[in-house]
């Protein structure tokens, strides 16, 4: 074996054993996304008439194309599965691969474990190679497991194989990207940010091209577009997977080359030195802002970019509605004018922006616990700092960050949309964004309650975001009862341009957010701190 990879086999065995509990849920989640589509299709759409209605109303929906990609065949279970699970499955597979690589390579350097391993008989590039190999193995396992389970639930074996292969290909490509990010970033957090930001950008570009019904040739501009060209259930073309595999090999080779020239414990982009004096971090409020400053800036820039993309997308949907009146009527919920149709589309877009903003807020909340397990909180609380004050300093940022991000994105969307559609008022779009904030705060408060009262169940914060996403975008599709749809806070956000908008639901959502915040502070006062 090459000396640079000495010790790879025992390290791989140990790392797989240790990280299996983190990898397993990802494989189960993506597999469930695929299998449930096949399982539910015949139940929700039992006859040809209901399937034709589904195809007519959703086949050209730009809001859903933005997330799920183009719907090429909604008249069969496999075609529906390819639409519902295709783009999302490849996104989550990529996210899984990124976290595996960074967690098992760069994060070990930050914690000191890598230095301990390096003191033994181990090659210079062994850890990175093992991390990317783990991601590759997880991606292959995902593809195989998803294929077998989907077939067992009624999916066609060839159609399900083509879909599952796209999951594997996505994981392989972004494992290589994560390997490069791990060499560039100054620490694991920066590496994750670089890789996830790249993933998000590629996914949004893919969504914009699909939703705006751009030329078919533009699909080749992004790796996710390549995977769309596999066309599971409508073509089953295997050759785009070879292109994805070639990119994965090139990215892995680049990562290994960069690793050979990087100083241990340092990134190719050096971390900036801290100030000579305490300055803003001399207070707990300034410290919380300083810890989250980079994320705040990055997210706000991203939301401004999302606003521009979604605003331009809104300017192109009028033609889509004109060509598909049935679909327009479904989105509009009673709107009859062109401006009303566009604004109803913007309401859906702002719901999506709200879900992304909730991800931002939950990330800030979970950083509170990350600081705790890194033993940085106990020294602060050992002085004159009270627990409520410490938690409040982070909670304010967790609530304010998503709110500002929503307003930034809403303002940009309104300005861009109003420039092309005179019937759209910027103030109405901003007001709609404001109305979405309490719903987002409820999701952030849920995460805050888990971290404050019982961090062992902090995963519930992410589950709340996922459940809201599913209920908001897919709940109406599956014709769920109102009481189930009402679990999503965003379901209670009214259209502010309606004749008599119902604000009562949003009031109850706000009360839930307040209650969860009280639970967070009460729990943090009483529980043990690591």
Secondary structure, 3 states (H helix, E strand, C coil): CCHHHCCHHHHHHHHHHHHHHHHHHHHHHHHHHHHHHHHHHHHHCCCHHHHHHHHHHHCCCHHHHHHHCCCCCCCCHHHHHHHHHHHHHHHHHHHHHHHHHHHHCHHHHHHCHHHHHHCCCCCCCHHHHHHHHHHHHHHHHHHHHHHHHHHHCCCCHHHHHHHHHHHHHHHHHHHHHHHHHHHHCCCHHHHHHHHHHHHHHHHHHHHHHHHCCCCHHHHHHCHHHHHHCCCCCCCCCCHHHHHHHHHHHHHHHHHHHHHHCCCCCCCCCCCCCCCCCCHHHHCHHHHHHHHHHHHHHHHHHHHHHHHHHHHHHHHHHHHHHHHCHHHHHHHHCCCCCHHHHHHHHHHHHHHHHHHHHHHHHHHHHHHHHHHHHCCCHHHHHCCCCCHHHHHHHHHHHHHHHHHHHHHHHHHHHHHHHHHHCCCCCHHHHHHHHHHHHHHHHHHHHHHHHHHHHCHHHCHHHHHHHHHHHHHHHCCCCCCCCHHHHCCCHHHHCCCCCCCCCCCHHHHHHHHHHHHHHHHHHHHHHHCCCC
